[in-house]
Amino acid sequence: GQLYMKNNSTQTSFASTETYVKIAGVTTTTGATNSKFVATDNRLICLAGIERQYLTQVSATVVSSTDTTCSIGIYDSSNNNEILQSSTLEFECINGVPITVHITDVHTHILNDYVEVHISNLQNTDPVTVTSLNVLATQLG
């Protein structure tokens, strides 16, 4: 399954530091790549009735209006509402300079499990903007 977002200007806001929130913005998809998924609102929902392993790959471009440290992570609904350390990446944001980050993780999913991309500001509550996002989940094996 795949979803993406291009030229997004919607800021992702944070109520507190070091807390992951779902990336804000409107995502879209192409139907042919989603035979085992439905994609909506920065969420890929698994439609497979048989448990399978998927490689989830994420590329995101982030812009902050302040210098800060952020972390991006793959939220997997099958992991007890946690973002596992193996699916996160910490990076520095420099005022106004776009930075592109890439993360991957392997997930085991069955019907109605889903992944989302979340972000956290580790130093303050200033918002950031994810200007582009691409999420691709590929069945393994």
Secondary structure in CASP SS format (residue, H / E / C, confidence):
PFRMAT SS
TARGET T0000
AUTHOR 0000-0000-0000
METHOD secondary structure of the structure
MODEL  1
G C 1.00
Q E 1.00
L E 1.00
Y E 1.00
M E 1.00
K C 1.00
N C 1.00
N C 1.00
S C 1.00
T C 1.00
Q E 1.00
T E 1.00
S C 1.00
F C 1.00
A C 1.00
S C 1.00
T C 1.00
E C 1.00
T C 1.00
Y C 1.00
V E 1.00
K E 1.00
I C 1.00
A C 1.00
G C 1.00
V C 1.00
T C 1.00
T E 1.00
T C 1.00
T C 1.00
G H 1.00
A H 1.00
T H 1.00
N C 1.00
S C 1.00
K C 1.00
F E 1.00
V E 1.00
A E 1.00
T E 1.00
D C 1.00
N C 1.00
R E 1.00
L E 1.00
I E 1.00
C E 1.00
L C 1.00
A C 1.00
G C 1.00
I C 1.00
E C 1.00
R E 1.00
Q E 1.00
Y E 1.00
L E 1.00
T E 1.00
Q E 1.00
V E 1.00
S E 1.00
A E 1.00
T E 1.00
V E 1.00
V E 1.00
S E 1.00
S C 1.00
T C 1.00
D C 1.00
T E 1.00
T E 1.00
C E 1.00
S E 1.00
I E 1.00
G E 1.00
I E 1.00
Y E 1.00
D E 1.00
S C 1.00
S C 1.00
N C 1.00
N C 1.00
N C 1.00
E C 1.00
I C 1.00
L C 1.00
Q H 1.00
S H 1.00
S H 1.00
T E 1.00
L E 1.00
E E 1.00
F E 1.00
E E 1.00
C E 1.00
I E 1.00
N C 1.00
G C 1.00
V E 1.00
P C 1.00
I E 1.00
T E 1.00
V E 1.00
H E 1.00
I E 1.00
T E 1.00
D E 1.00
V E 1.00
H E 1.00
T E 1.00
H E 1.00
I C 1.00
L C 1.00
N C 1.00
D C 1.00
Y E 1.00
V E 1.00
E E 1.00
V E 1.00
H E 1.00
I E 1.00
S E 1.00
N E 1.00
L C 1.00
Q C 1.00
N C 1.00
T C 1.00
D C 1.00
P C 1.00
V E 1.00
T E 1.00
V E 1.00
T E 1.00
S E 1.00
L E 1.00
N E 1.00
V E 1.00
L E 1.00
A E 1.00
T E 1.00
Q E 1.00
L C 1.00
G C 1.00
END
